[in-house]
Amino acid sequence: MSTKEKIQEEVDVLEKEVFQHEIVLHNDDVNTFDFVIDSLINVCEHTLEQAEQCTLLVHYKGKCTVKSDEYKDLEPKCSKLLQLGLSAELV
């Protein structure tokens, strides 16, 4: 294994460790598609297309990972989604 390959392997491992948390959004029977889409755009900085795709996945699959990052960066976003009345968890 070359030095370059070893370095890339170490970077890959570090990235996996850093981004080991995610916000999972769960389906509910309360919030409208538009409200969920707007919430994902405002809280998770999604594009309109990303927000629409996540909303459809939540609707049809029951849940969807909407953001992956470090815990410290996700915690306030997850809290905001919960405050908005969405069903989200930080895992």
SVG drawing of the C-alpha trace seen along z (x, -y; Angstrom):
<svg xmlns="http://www.w3.org/2000/svg" viewBox="-53 -29 57 31">
<polyline fill="none" stroke="black" stroke-width="0.4" points="0.0,0.0 1.4,-3.4 1.7,-6.3 -1.1,-8.1 -3.4,-5.1 -2.7,-5.0 -3.4,-8.7 -6.7,-8.4 -7.7,-5.4 -7.0,-7.4 -9.1,-10.4 -12.0,-8.0 -12.0,-6.7 -11.8,-10.1 -14.7,-11.3 -16.8,-8.3 -16.1,-9.1 -16.8,-12.8 -20.1,-12.4 -21.5,-9.5 -24.7,-11.3 -27.8,-12.0 -31.3,-13.5 -34.0,-11.1 -37.4,-12.6 -40.4,-10.4 -43.8,-10.4 -46.8,-11.9 -50.4,-12.6 -50.3,-16.2 -48.0,-18.3 -48.6,-19.2 -46.1,-18.5 -45.5,-22.2 -44.8,-22.8 -42.3,-19.9 -40.6,-21.1 -40.3,-24.7 -39.0,-23.4 -36.3,-21.3 -35.2,-24.3 -35.1,-26.7 -33.7,-24.4 -31.5,-21.9 -30.5,-24.2 -32.0,-21.9 -32.6,-23.0 -36.2,-22.8 -35.5,-19.5 -33.8,-17.9 -36.6,-18.9 -39.2,-17.6 -37.4,-14.3 -37.0,-13.8 -40.6,-14.7 -41.7,-12.1 -39.4,-9.4 -40.8,-10.2 -44.3,-9.9 -43.9,-6.6 -41.1,-4.9 -42.0,-6.2 -38.7,-7.9 -35.7,-9.5 -32.3,-10.8 -32.4,-14.5 -29.0,-15.6 -25.7,-14.0 -23.0,-15.9 -21.3,-16.2 -23.6,-15.9 -22.9,-19.5 -24.0,-20.8 -27.1,-18.6 -28.5,-19.0 -29.8,-22.6 -31.3,-21.7 -33.1,-18.6 -34.4,-20.7 -35.7,-23.3 -37.5,-20.6 -39.1,-19.3 -40.2,-22.8 -41.9,-23.1 -43.9,-20.0 -42.1,-17.6 -41.2,-14.1 -37.4,-13.9 -34.6,-12.1 -30.9,-12.5 -29.1,-9.2"/>
</svg>
